[in-house]
Amino acid sequence: MYLWHTLLLHDLFSTLDSNEHGLSTVEADKRLRQFGYNEIAASKEPFWKKLLAPFRSIFIIILLIAALISFISGKQLDGTVILIIIAINSIIFLSQQHTTNRVLKSLKQHYEQTVQVLRAGQVIQLNSKFLVPGDIILLSEGQKIPADARVIKEENLFIDESSLTGESLPIKKNVSVLSAAKKLFERDNMLFAGTYILSGSGQGLIVSTGSQTEFGKIAKLAVKQEPKSPLQKKIDQIVNKLIKVLAVLALAVFLLSLARGIEINEALRFVLAFGVSAVPEDLPIALTIIFVLGMRRLAKHKALVRSMSAIENVGLITVIATDKTGTLTKNRLKVAQAWSTQPKLDIKQVAFKALGDASTLEPFDHALKQFAGSGFTKTKPEKNYPFNQQQRASGVLWQEAAKHRLYLKGAPEHIIKLCQLNQDHQTKAEAQLRQMVANGFRVIAIARTELKLVPPNLENLKSYNLELLGLVAFADELRPESAPSIAAAQAAGISVKMITGDHFDTAFHIGRLLNISRRRDQVIAGDELPANEAELVAYVKHKNVFARILPKQKFSLLAALKRSEITAMTGDGVNDVPALTNADIGIAMASGSDIAKDAGDIVLLDNNFATIVKAISEGRVIYDNIRKMLFYLLSTTLGEVLTIIGALLLGLPLPVTAIQILWVNLVTDTALVIPLGLEPAEADHMNRPPRQPKAPILDKTILTRIVIVGGAMAISILAYFTLLTHWGYSHEYAQTVAFAMLVVSQWVNAFNARSEGQSLLSRLRTPNYKLLVGLALAMLAQALVMFGPLQEAFDIQAVSSAHLLTGLAITSAAVYLAAEIHKQLHRKISI
């Protein structure tokens, strides 16, 4: 292992067999085959462990015990049927896991990083996984370091290494040679994979990739698990409570069965089957699938959700604090107007001088470069000064006639204040600025000064004798979908705040077009904001547009908003990271820096505000569908429990056998739960205010409906079961009809569950084809049991069509009417 930080640059290039022009394409391909992709290989679970995964479940173990009891009792057919049901459940579990992993793997493709690499003297864009030792990468602000590298060029380069070393302060990097004794956190000439560039630029020579990086070595020691979302934790709590309640009920059923004279083996077998059937043990994996498929749908809509918690929490949002440029506008800037202070001054030439030869161009710079053209000079500038947030300007130093001339471009009102203007010239400049911003243009000012010495940075602009040269106005067209998307968010009870660095009048003009701010008093400039956070809270409630905002102020606005709102905050730069990290939902732009994208909960692949609204809509739909799944599972479980316990309390024989109740679970829950979780959105889901974060997932309305529907199911089945036995039909005959009734009533209930407020018949106009496919498969399976070759295995008797159809009609009507009447009453109360 080489101590890369100890080598002289000449020796470093020699050791890696590389040079200042980078590797050739042929050599890079050769090394890629030698070293492999620049990625950390995930540890793979052996295939045999995957196959055994379903059998680690306590519920499968219970079923195996039930099968064993069946074989010991001489009921080989029942035991075989239980084993077949176990096999079917295991296959379904494995297929669901495979689907989840396949979707997550496809989503990871969106996370791949693109870097600038020097190959054979040419700068190319390259997927970071194709980097190899010996490559030279170009470094820029906000970039995530893709592999371990040695610094070979740097200009004011500062790195955030907190993810690797825990050091919270930025680390200054240098082109230097260090002693072998230097520890990892002391190697200021090294760059490490997974860290971020906070400021500056430079070049790095790759020395290690993939699992050989320092980050890769640590990753081998720990496997990060996706944390459960708050909603998943709530549902786990519901399932755990249900297990405890059902354990008590199972004991009661066992004792009642013995009291009714049922053999102990049969009673124990039935209770085990009853317990497994009643608990929705597959709900957690079903939820994971629903979340993951939601993440995939959003990825198709250009929103990359980084965690399951984010897709849940996005439905809670009450305020969206959004940037303007690129999010509400197309970010296709073009120069619309230019004004110079001197008639003979060539504004294009000074624009060219203020632009310099920076390799990384912002949208403003691209538009300015297109406007200015080229050919003014063949010489290169002495120095480029990156944008300074405090001075709100960037600069370029040129050597002109043996003099140093600094050209500045930046915020017009700030530059105008710094320039030495008489009253008349200042009035003209400010009038021109007002005219430009009133038309909705974004404006920059250009100024210059002569200097004797080369300044290290732009910190002391006030001490320079600046001359204002002119103003350049840029037009940025609004996205056509911005206005309707903002209207949709507002209709959903979500407030939209626009935070921008633009001039007050430009911000107001855009805010008015988008119906964010109708009056000027709803707009405030950054220099008018109070420094005290408590005072700021009052401002954020009544102001909708914030102009001339600095990154530090953006974080303060977020803190004030979070006091009373669930806030989504957009951002794209290094300075936005604190706000993105601390927002309830951080929304980063794909065009932004790597550090911002990694800090965000959601990455907008198209930088479009409309995509945020789509994500909120998807989050609400997923939450609604989870409630529907829970209502369906709990109401049908209650129906089964009340049917069985009711029969025992009334002195009736058991209405279903052990294998019948396991089958009910297979052809209802397994076939219909996930399709319910994929139910299309209801028409009013974006016309409701956001739900409260601490609100229970099951409110009184749904809990009441669960009891009513479960009761209706049990009463209708027991009543008809009792009637058949009273008419003199055998226990097995009545049991066959009751078994069919229990299955069909749960199918009907699945369609009840499709909407919390809309009637079953009205909801049919919005088809759920996945649910129809699940129902068709369940009906086919049930037909094989009732009328096909599986009759004997499930103790099915030949029954009268009239009795069967009457029983199915009674329980279907009972379950349907119970839910419909409750929905109707709830609608009347809600009006």
C-alpha positions in Angstrom: 0.0 0.0 0.0 1.4 3.4 -1.0 1.5 6.3 1.3 0.2 8.7 -1.4 0.6 11.8 0.7 4.3 11.4 1.0 5.3 11.3 -2.7 6.6 14.2 -4.8 4.3 15.0 -7.7 6.9 13.7 -10.2 7.1 10.4 -8.3 3.3 10.3 -7.9 2.7 10.5 -11.7 5.5 8.0 -12.2 4.0 5.5 -9.7 0.5 5.8 -11.3 2.0 5.8 -14.8 0.1 9.0 -15.6 0.9 12.6 -16.6 -0.5 16.1 -16.5 -2.6 15.4 -19.6 -4.4 12.5 -18.0 -4.7 8.9 -19.2 -5.5 7.8 -22.8 -8.9 6.2 -23.5 -7.2 2.9 -24.2 -5.2 2.9 -21.0 -8.3 4.0 -19.0 -10.3 1.0 -20.4 -7.4 -1.3 -19.5 -7.3 -0.1 -15.9 -11.1 -0.3 -15.6 -10.9 -4.0 -16.4 -8.0 -4.3 -13.9 -9.5 -2.3 -11.0 -13.2 -2.6 -11.7 -15.9 0.0 -11.3 -15.5 2.9 -8.9 -18.2 1.7 -6.6 -18.5 0.0 -3.3 -19.7 -3.6 -3.9 -22.7 -4.4 -1.7 -22.6 -7.6 0.2 -24.9 -10.1 -1.3 -27.0 -12.5 0.7 -26.6 -16.2 -0.3 -29.4 -17.6 -2.4 -30.2 -20.3 0.2 -30.6 -17.6 2.9 -33.1 -15.8 0.6 -35.1 -19.0 0.2 -35.2 -19.5 3.9 -36.3 -15.9 4.7 -40.0 -16.6 4.7 -39.5 -19.5 7.2 -37.9 -17.2 9.7 -41.4 -15.7 10.3 -43.1 -16.8 13.6 -46.3 -17.2 11.7 -44.9 -19.7 9.2 -43.4 -21.6 12.2 -46.9 -21.7 13.8 -48.4 -23.1 10.5 -45.7 -25.8 10.4 -46.7 -26.8 13.9 -50.3 -26.9 12.8 -49.3 -29.1 9.9 -47.3 -31.4 12.2 -50.3 -31.8 14.5 -52.4 -32.7 11.5 -50.0 -35.5 10.5 -49.8 -36.8 14.0 -53.6 -36.8 14.3 -53.8 -38.9 11.1 -55.2 -36.0 8.9 -52.6 -36.2 6.2 -54.8 -34.4 3.7 -55.2 -31.4 6.0 -51.5 -31.4 6.8 -50.6 -31.5 3.1 -53.0 -28.6 2.4 -51.4 -26.5 5.1 -48.0 -27.2 3.7 -49.2 -26.1 0.2 -50.6 -22.9 1.7 -47.2 -22.3 3.4 -45.5 -22.8 0.0 -47.8 -20.4 -1.8 -47.3 -17.8 0.9 -43.5 -18.2 0.7 -43.5 -17.9 -3.1 -45.6 -14.7 -2.8 -43.2 -13.3 -0.1 -40.1 -14.0 -2.2 -41.7 -12.5 -5.4 -42.6 -9.4 -3.4 -39.1 -9.1 -2.0 -37.7 -9.5 -5.6 -40.0 -6.8 -6.9 -38.9 -4.4 -4.2 -35.2 -5.0 -4.7 -35.5 -4.7 -8.5 -37.2 -1.3 -8.2 -34.7 0.0 -5.7 -31.9 -1.1 -7.9 -33.4 0.7 -10.9 -33.8 3.9 -8.8 -30.1 3.8 -7.8 -29.2 4.6 -11.4 -30.5 8.2 -10.8 -27.9 8.7 -8.1 -24.9 8.2 -10.3 -22.5 11.2 -10.4 -21.0 12.8 -13.4 -17.6 14.4 -13.2 -15.2 16.3 -15.4 -12.1 14.2 -16.2 -8.9 15.1 -18.1 -8.3 12.3 -20.7 -5.5 12.7 -23.3 -5.5 16.5 -22.7 -9.3 16.8 -23.3 -11.9 17.6 -20.6 -14.8 15.1 -20.8 -17.9 14.4 -18.8 -17.7 10.9 -17.3 -19.9 8.8 -15.0 -17.9 8.5 -11.8 -18.1 4.8 -11.7 -15.7 4.7 -14.7 -12.9 6.5 -12.9 -9.6 4.6 -12.5 -6.4 5.3 -10.7 -4.3 7.7 -12.7 -7.3 9.8 -13.9 -7.2 13.6 -13.3 -10.5 15.1 -12.2 -11.4 18.8 -12.2 -12.7 20.1 -8.9 -15.4 22.8 -8.4 -17.5 24.1 -5.5 -20.3 21.8 -4.3 -18.8 18.7 -5.9 -18.7 15.4 -4.1 -15.3 13.8 -4.3 -15.8 10.6 -6.3 -12.6 8.7 -5.3 -9.5 9.1 -3.2 -7.2 11.6 -4.9 -4.0 13.7 -4.4 -4.3 17.4 -4.9 -2.1 18.5 -7.8 -3.7 22.0 -8.4 -5.7 24.1 -6.1 -7.1 27.6 -5.7 -8.6 28.4 -2.3 -9.8 24.8 -2.0 -11.8 24.0 1.2 -13.3 20.5 1.9 -16.0 19.3 4.2 -14.6 16.0 5.6 -17.1 15.6 8.4 -18.7 12.5 6.9 -15.3 10.7 7.1 -13.3 12.2 10.0 -16.1 13.9 12.0 -14.3 17.2 11.7 -17.0 19.9 11.5 -14.7 22.8 10.3 -13.7 23.2 6.6 -10.3 21.8 5.8 -8.0 23.8 3.6 -6.3 21.6 0.9 -2.8 22.3 -0.5 -0.4 21.0 -3.1 2.3 19.7 -0.7 4.3 16.7 0.4 3.7 15.3 3.9 5.5 13.0 6.2 4.5 9.3 6.6 3.5 9.9 10.2 0.5 12.2 9.2 -2.8 10.7 10.2 -5.8 10.6 7.9 -7.3 13.9 9.2 -4.0 15.6 8.9 -3.4 14.9 5.2 -4.2 18.3 3.7 -2.9 17.2 0.3 -5.4 14.4 -0.1 -9.0 14.2 -1.1 -11.2 11.4 0.1 -14.3 9.8 -1.5 -17.6 10.9 -0.1 -16.4 14.3 1.1 -17.5 17.6 -0.4 -15.9 20.8 -1.9 -17.2 23.8 0.0 -15.3 26.4 -2.0 -12.5 26.9 -4.5 -11.3 24.8 -7.4 -8.4 22.6 -8.5 -7.4 19.3 -9.9 -7.0 15.9 -8.3 -5.1 12.8 -9.3 -7.1 9.6 -8.5 -5.1 7.1 -6.4 -7.7 4.7 -5.2 -11.2 3.8 -6.3 -14.2 1.8 -5.1 -13.7 -0.4 -2.1 -10.0 0.6 -1.9 -10.9 4.1 -0.9 -10.8 5.1 2.8 -14.6 5.4 2.6 -14.9 2.0 1.0 -12.8 0.4 3.7 -15.2 1.8 6.4 -18.3 0.8 4.4 -17.1 -2.9 4.5 -17.5 -2.8 8.3 -21.1 -1.6 8.3 -24.2 -2.2 6.3 -26.7 0.7 6.5 -30.3 -0.3 6.7 -33.1 1.9 5.4 -34.7 3.3 8.6 -38.4 2.8 9.0 -40.6 5.8 8.4 -42.8 7.2 11.2 -45.9 5.7 9.4 -44.3 2.3 9.2 -43.5 2.5 13.0 -47.1 3.4 13.7 -48.4 0.4 11.7 -45.9 -1.9 13.4 -47.3 -0.7 16.7 -50.9 -1.5 15.5 -49.8 -5.0 14.4 -48.0 -5.6 17.7 -51.1 -4.6 19.7 -53.3 -6.7 17.4 -51.0 -9.7 18.0 -51.4 -9.3 21.8 -55.2 -8.9 21.6 -55.5 -11.9 19.2 -53.3 -14.0 21.5 -55.8 -13.5 24.3 -58.7 -14.2 21.9 -56.9 -17.3 20.6 -56.7 -18.6 24.2 -60.4 -17.8 24.7 -61.2 -19.7 21.4 -59.1 -22.6 22.5 -60.9 -22.9 25.9 -64.3 -22.4 24.4 -63.6 -25.1 21.8 -62.6 -27.5 24.6 -65.8 -26.6 26.5 -67.8 -27.4 23.4 -66.3 -30.9 23.3 -63.9 -30.4 20.4 -60.9 -32.7 20.6 -57.7 -31.0 21.9 -55.7 -31.7 18.7 -58.5 -30.3 16.5 -58.9 -27.3 18.9 -55.2 -26.6 18.9 -54.9 -26.9 15.2 -57.8 -24.5 14.6 -56.5 -21.9 17.1 -53.1 -21.9 15.4 -54.7 -21.4 12.0 -57.1 -18.8 13.4 -54.2 -16.8 14.9 -52.1 -16.8 11.8 -55.1 -15.9 9.6 -56.2 -13.0 11.8 -52.8 -11.3 12.0 -51.9 -9.2 9.0 -48.3 -10.4 9.1 -47.7 -9.5 5.4 -48.6 -5.9 6.0 -45.0 -4.6 6.6 -43.7 -6.0 3.3 -46.9 -4.8 1.5 -46.2 -1.3 2.8 -42.6 -1.4 1.6 -43.8 -2.4 -1.8 -46.4 0.5 -1.8 -43.7 3.0 -0.8 -41.1 1.7 -3.3 -43.6 1.7 -6.2 -44.5 5.2 -5.2 -40.9 6.2 -5.4 -40.7 4.7 -8.9 -43.8 6.5 -10.1 -42.3 9.8 -8.8 -39.0 9.0 -10.5 -40.9 8.8 -13.8 -42.3 12.2 -13.0 -38.7 13.5 -12.5 -38.7 13.5 -8.6 -36.1 11.3 -7.0 -37.2 10.5 -3.5 -34.2 9.5 -1.3 -36.0 7.6 1.5 -39.4 6.1 2.4 -39.8 8.6 5.2 -39.6 11.5 2.6 -42.4 10.1 0.5 -44.6 9.8 3.6 -43.7 13.2 5.0 -44.2 15.1 1.7 -47.9 14.7 2.2 -47.7 16.7 5.4 -46.3 19.9 3.8 -48.1 23.1 4.7 -45.6 25.6 3.2 -43.3 25.4 0.1 -40.5 27.9 0.2 -39.2 27.9 -3.4 -36.5 29.5 -5.5 -37.6 31.3 -8.6 -34.8 30.7 -11.2 -35.1 27.3 -12.9 -37.9 26.2 -10.6 -40.7 28.6 -11.5 -38.9 29.8 -14.6 -37.2 27.9 -17.4 -33.7 29.2 -16.5 -33.0 29.9 -20.1 -31.6 33.4 -19.7 -30.9 35.7 -22.6 -29.9 39.3 -22.6 -33.0 41.4 -23.3 -31.5 44.9 -22.8 -28.2 46.6 -22.1 -27.4 50.2 -21.0 -24.0 51.9 -20.7 -23.1 55.0 -18.8 -21.0 56.3 -21.7 -22.2 56.5 -25.3 -18.9 55.4 -26.8 -18.5 52.5 -24.4 -18.8 49.0 -25.9 -21.0 47.2 -23.4 -20.3 43.9 -25.1 -16.6 44.3 -24.6 -16.9 45.2 -20.9 -19.3 42.3 -20.5 -16.6 40.0 -22.0 -14.0 41.4 -19.6 -16.3 40.9 -16.6 -16.9 37.3 -17.6 -13.3 36.2 -17.9 -12.4 32.6 -18.8 -14.0 30.7 -15.9 -14.4 27.0 -16.8 -17.6 26.7 -14.8 -20.4 29.0 -16.1 -23.6 29.9 -14.3 -26.8 30.5 -16.4 -26.1 34.3 -16.1 -22.6 33.7 -17.5 -23.8 31.6 -20.4 -26.2 34.3 -21.4 -23.6 37.0 -21.0 -21.1 35.0 -23.0 -23.5 34.5 -25.8 -24.3 38.3 -25.7 -20.7 39.4 -25.5 -19.2 37.1 -28.1 -15.5 36.7 -28.4 -12.5 38.1 -30.3 -11.9 41.2 -28.1 -8.5 40.0 -26.9 -6.3 36.9 -27.2 -4.7 37.5 -23.8 -5.9 35.7 -20.7 -7.0 37.4 -17.5 -4.6 37.5 -14.6 -7.0 36.2 -12.1 -10.7 35.1 -11.7 -12.5 35.9 -8.5 -15.5 33.6 -7.7 -18.8 35.1 -6.6 -18.6 36.6 -3.1 -21.9 36.4 -1.2 -21.3 39.3 1.0 -20.2 41.6 -1.8 -22.8 40.1 -4.2 -20.3 40.3 -7.0 -17.7 38.3 -8.9 -14.6 39.7 -10.6 -11.9 39.3 -13.3 -8.5 41.0 -13.2 -6.9 42.0 -16.5 -3.5 43.4 -17.4 -4.2 46.5 -19.6 -1.5 49.0 -20.6 0.8 48.0 -17.7 -2.1 48.5 -15.3 -4.2 46.0 -13.3 -7.9 46.5 -14.1 -10.6 44.7 -12.1 -13.9 44.2 -13.8 -16.9 43.4 -11.5 -20.4 42.1 -12.2 -23.0 41.6 -9.6 -26.2 42.9 -7.8 -27.0 46.3 -9.4 -28.1 48.2 -6.3 -25.1 47.0 -4.4 -22.6 47.9 -7.2 -24.2 51.3 -7.7 -23.8 52.1 -4.0 -20.1 51.1 -4.2 -19.4 53.3 -7.3 -18.3 56.9 -7.0 -21.3 58.5 -8.8 -22.5 62.1 -8.6 -26.1 62.7 -7.8 -27.2 63.1 -11.5 -25.4 59.9 -12.6 -26.8 57.9 -9.7 -30.3 59.1 -10.4 -30.0 58.1 -14.0 -28.6 54.6 -13.1 -31.3 54.0 -10.5 -34.1 55.1 -12.9 -32.7 52.8 -15.6 -32.6 49.9 -13.1 -36.2 50.6 -12.0 -37.3 50.5 -15.6 -35.6 47.2 -16.3 -36.9 45.4 -13.2 -40.4 46.8 -13.7 -40.5 44.7 -16.9 -39.6 41.6 -14.9 -36.0 41.5 -16.0 -33.1 40.2 -13.9 -30.3 42.8 -13.9 -26.6 42.8 -13.2 -24.3 45.8 -13.0 -20.8 46.0 -14.5 -18.1 48.2 -13.0 -14.3 48.4 -13.0 -11.4 50.0 -11.2 -7.6 50.3 -11.6 -5.4 48.7 -9.0 -1.7 48.8 -8.2 -1.6 45.4 -6.6 -3.3 42.1 -7.2 -6.0 41.7 -4.5 -6.3 38.2 -2.9 -10.1 38.4 -2.9 -13.1 40.7 -3.2 -13.5 41.5 0.5 -12.5 45.2 0.4 -14.5 46.6 -2.5 -15.5 49.7 -0.5 -11.9 50.9 -0.6 -11.7 50.8 -4.4 -12.6 53.7 -6.7 -15.2 51.9 -8.7 -16.5 53.2 -12.0 -20.0 52.1 -13.1 -20.0 50.9 -16.7 -23.5 49.8 -17.3 -26.5 47.5 -16.7 -27.4 44.3 -18.4 -31.0 43.0 -18.2 -31.9 39.3 -18.6 -35.2 37.7 -19.5 -36.1 34.4 -18.0 -39.4 32.9 -19.3 -41.9 31.5 -16.8 -42.6 27.8 -17.0 -46.2 27.4 -18.4 -47.0 24.8 -15.7 -45.9 27.0 -12.8 -49.1 29.1 -12.3 -51.5 26.1 -12.4 -49.2 24.1 -10.1 -49.1 27.0 -7.6 -52.9 27.2 -7.8 -53.1 23.4 -7.1 -50.9 23.7 -4.1 -52.9 26.6 -2.7 -56.1 24.7 -3.3 -54.6 21.9 -1.2 -54.1 24.3 1.7 -50.4 24.7 1.1 -48.9 28.2 1.2 -46.3 29.1 -1.4 -43.4 31.5 -0.5 -41.0 32.6 -3.2 -37.4 33.3 -2.0 -35.1 34.9 -4.5 -32.0 37.0 -4.9 -33.7 39.2 -7.5 -34.5 42.9 -7.1 -37.7 43.8 -5.2 -39.6 44.9 -8.3 -38.6 41.9 -10.4 -39.7 39.6 -7.5 -43.0 41.4 -7.2 -43.6 41.2 -10.9 -43.1 37.5 -11.0 -45.0 36.9 -7.8 -48.0 38.8 -9.2 -47.9 36.8 -12.5 -48.0 33.5 -10.5 -50.6 34.7 -8.0 -48.2 34.4 -5.1 -48.3 38.0 -4.2 -51.1 40.3 -5.4 -50.0 43.4 -3.5 -46.6 45.1 -3.0 -47.0 44.8 0.8 -46.8 41.0 0.5 -43.2 41.5 -0.8 -40.2 42.3 1.4 -36.5 42.8 0.7 -33.8 41.0 2.6 -32.3 44.2 4.1 -35.7 44.9 5.7 -36.0 41.6 7.5 -35.5 41.7 11.3 -32.5 39.9 12.7 -34.5 38.5 15.6 -36.1 35.2 14.8 -39.1 35.8 17.0 -39.9 39.0 15.1 -39.3 37.2 11.8 -42.1 34.8 12.6 -44.7 37.5 12.1 -43.2 38.5 8.8 -43.2 35.0 7.3 -46.9 34.6 8.1 -47.9 37.7 6.0 -45.2 38.0 3.4 -45.2 35.7 0.4 -42.2 37.0 -1.7 -38.8 37.6 -0.2 -36.4 39.5 -2.5 -32.6 40.0 -2.3 -32.2 37.2 0.1 -28.8 36.0 1.2 -28.2 32.3 2.0 -27.9 33.1 5.7 -31.2 34.8 5.6 -32.7 31.8 3.8 -31.8 29.6 6.8 -33.4 32.2 9.2 -36.6 32.3 7.1 -36.7 28.5 7.3 -36.3 28.5 11.1 -39.1 31.0 11.4 -41.4 29.0 9.1 -40.7 25.8 11.0 -42.1 27.2 14.2 -45.6 26.8 12.9 -45.5 25.1 9.5 -44.3 21.8 7.9 -41.9 23.3 5.4 -40.4 22.2 2.1 -37.4 24.2 1.1 -35.7 24.2 -2.3 -32.0 24.8 -2.9 -29.2 24.0 -5.3 -25.9 25.4 -3.9 -23.4 24.9 -1.2 -24.9 27.8 0.8 -28.3 26.1 0.7 -27.2 23.0 2.4 -28.0 24.2 6.0 -31.6 25.0 4.9 -32.0 21.8 2.9 -30.7 19.7 5.9 -32.9 21.4 8.5 -36.1 21.7 6.4 -38.9 19.2 7.1 -38.5 18.2 3.4 -35.4 19.4 1.6 -35.8 19.6 -2.2 -32.6 19.9 -4.2 -32.2 20.5 -7.9 -30.5 18.0 -10.2 -28.7 20.9 -11.8 -27.3 21.9 -8.4 -24.2 20.9 -6.5 -23.6 17.3 -5.3 -23.6 18.4 -1.7 -27.0 20.0 -2.1 -28.4 16.9 -3.8 -27.1 14.7 -1.0 -28.5 17.0 1.6 -32.0 17.0 0.0 -34.8 14.5 0.8 -36.1 14.9 -2.8 -34.1 15.7 -5.9 -36.0 17.4 -8.8 -34.6 15.9 -12.0 -36.3 18.6 -14.0 -35.9 21.5 -11.5 -39.6 22.1 -11.9 -42.1 23.4 -9.2 -44.9 21.4 -10.8 -42.9 18.3 -9.8 -43.0 19.3 -6.1 -46.8 19.4 -6.3 -46.8 16.0 -8.0 -44.7 14.6 -5.1 -47.2 16.1 -2.6 -50.1 14.5 -4.4 -48.3 11.1 -4.5 -47.5 11.3 -0.8 -51.2 12.0 0.0 -52.4 9.2 -2.3 -50.0 6.7 -0.6 -51.2 7.8 2.9 -54.9 7.5 1.9 -54.3 4.0 0.4 -52.5 2.8 3.5 -55.6 3.8 5.5 -57.7 1.9 3.0 -55.5 -1.2 3.4 -55.7 -1.0 7.2 -59.5 -0.5 7.1 -59.9 -3.6 4.9 -57.5 -5.8 6.9 -58.8 -4.9 10.3 -62.5 -5.0 9.4 -62.2 -8.4 7.7 -60.1 -9.7 10.6 -62.8 -8.4 13.1 -65.4 -10.1 10.9 -63.6 -13.5 11.2 -63.0 -13.1 14.9 -66.6 -12.2 15.7 -67.9 -15.0 13.5 -65.8 -17.7 15.3 -66.2 -16.4 18.8 -69.9 -15.7 18.2 -70.5 -19.3 17.1 -68.7 -20.7 20.2 -70.6 -18.3 22.6 -73.9 -19.2 21.0 -73.3 -22.9 21.2 -73.0 -23.3 17.5 -70.5 -25.6 15.8 -67.5 -23.9 14.2 -68.6 -22.2 10.9 -65.2 -22.8 9.2 -62.4 -25.4 9.5 -58.7 -24.7 10.2 -57.6 -25.0 6.6 -60.7 -23.1 5.4 -59.7 -20.1 7.5 -56.2 -20.2 6.2 -57.5 -20.3 2.7 -59.7 -17.3 3.4 -56.6 -15.4 4.3 -54.9 -16.5 1.1 -57.6 -15.6 -1.4 -58.6 -12.3 0.3 -55.7 -10.6 2.1 -52.9 -11.8 -0.2 -54.7 -11.2 -3.5 -56.3 -7.8 -2.6 -54.2 -5.9 -0.1 -51.4 -4.7 -2.4 -53.9 -3.7 -5.2 -55.8 -1.6 -2.7 -52.5 0.1 -1.8 -52.2 1.0 -5.5 -55.7 2.6 -5.7 -55.9 5.6 -8.0 -56.2 9.0 -6.4 -59.6 10.3 -5.3 -60.8 13.5 -6.9 -60.7 15.6 -3.7 -57.3 14.4 -2.4 -55.7 17.8 -3.3 -58.6 19.9 -2.1 -58.1 18.9 1.5 -55.9 20.7 4.0 -52.7 18.8 5.0 -53.2 16.3 7.8 -51.7 16.9 11.2 -48.4 15.1 11.8 -49.5 13.7 15.1 -52.9 12.7 13.9 -53.6 8.9 14.4 -53.5 6.9 11.2 -56.9 5.5 12.1 -59.3 8.1 13.3 -62.7 7.6 15.0 -64.5 7.6 11.7 -62.5 4.7 10.3 -62.4 2.8 13.6 -66.2 3.1 13.9 -66.6 1.8 10.3 -64.3 -1.1 11.1 -66.5 -2.2 14.0 -69.8 -1.7 12.0 -68.6 -3.6 8.9 -66.9 -6.4 10.9 -70.1 -6.8 12.9 -72.3 -6.8 9.8 -70.1 -9.5 8.3 -70.2 -11.7 11.4 -74.0 -11.3 12.1 -75.0 -12.0 8.5 -72.8 -15.2 8.3 -73.9 -16.5 11.8 -77.5 -15.8 11.1 -77.6 -17.8 7.9 -75.4 -20.5 9.3 -77.8 -20.9 12.3 -80.8 -20.9 9.9 -79.3 -23.7 7.8 -78.5 -25.9 10.8 -82.0 -25.1 12.2 -83.5 -26.4 8.9 -81.8 -29.7 9.5 -78.9 -29.4 7.2 -75.6 -31.0 8.3 -72.8 -29.1 10.0 -70.6 -29.7 6.9 -73.3 -28.4 4.6 -73.8 -25.2 6.6 -70.1 -24.8 7.0 -69.5 -24.9 3.2 -72.0 -22.0 2.7 -70.5 -20.1 5.6 -67.0 -20.5 4.2 -68.1 -19.1 0.8 -69.9 -16.3 2.5 -66.8 -15.3 4.5 -64.7 -15.1 1.3 -67.3 -13.2 -0.7 -68.1 -10.7 2.1 -64.4 -9.8 2.2 -64.2 -9.3 -1.6 -67.2 -6.9 -1.3 -65.4 -5.2 1.6 -62.4 -4.6 -0.6 -64.5 -2.5 -2.9 -66.0 -0.7 0.1 -62.4 0.2 1.1 -61.6 1.8 -2.2 -62.9 5.2 -1.0 -63.4 6.6 2.5 -66.2 8.9 1.4 -67.4 7.9 -2.0 -70.0 5.2 -2.5 -68.9 1.8 -3.8 -71.0 2.2 -7.0 -69.7 5.8 -7.7 -66.1 4.6 -7.2 -66.5 2.0 -9.9 -66.3 4.7 -12.4 -62.6 5.0 -11.5 -61.3 1.5 -12.3 -58.5 -0.2 -10.4 -57.3 -2.8 -12.9 -54.8 -4.3 -10.4 -57.6 -4.9 -8.0 -59.7 -6.5 -10.7 -56.9 -8.8 -11.6 -56.3 -9.8 -8.0 -60.1 -10.4 -7.6 -60.1 -12.6 -10.8 -57.2 -14.7 -9.5 -58.9 -15.1 -6.1 -62.2 -16.1 -7.7 -60.5 -18.6 -9.9 -58.8 -20.1 -6.9 -62.0 -20.1 -4.9 -63.9 -21.8 -7.8 -61.3 -24.6 -7.7 -62.0 -25.2 -4.0 -65.8 -24.9 -4.3 -66.5 -26.7 -7.5 -63.2 -28.2 -8.7 -60.7 -30.9 -7.7 -59.9 -29.3 -4.3 -63.4 -29.9 -2.8 -62.4 -33.0 -0.7 -59.2 -31.3 0.6 -61.3 -28.4 2.1 -64.3 -30.5 3.3 -66.6 -28.9 0.7 -70.0 -30.4 0.4 -72.4 -30.2 -2.6 -74.9 -27.5 -1.7 -78.0 -26.1 -3.3 -77.4 -23.2 -5.7 -80.3 -21.3 -4.1 -78.8 -21.7 -0.6 -75.4 -20.6 -1.8 -76.6 -17.6 -3.8 -78.9 -16.5 -1.0 -76.2 -16.7 1.6 -73.8 -14.7 -0.7 -76.4 -12.1 -1.4 -77.2 -11.7 2.3 -73.6 -11.2 3.4 -72.7 -9.0 0.4 -75.7 -6.7 1.0 -75.0 -6.6 4.8 -71.3 -5.6 4.3 -72.2 -3.2 1.4 -75.0 -1.4 3.3 -73.1 -1.2 6.6 -70.3 0.8 4.9 -72.6 2.8 2.6 -74.9 4.0 5.4 -71.9 4.9 7.6 -70.3 6.9 4.6 -73.6 8.7 4.0 -74.0 9.7 7.7 -70.4 10.9 7.8 -70.9 13.0 4.6 -74.0 14.6 6.2 -72.1 15.4 9.5 -69.1 16.8 7.5 -71.3 19.3 5.5 
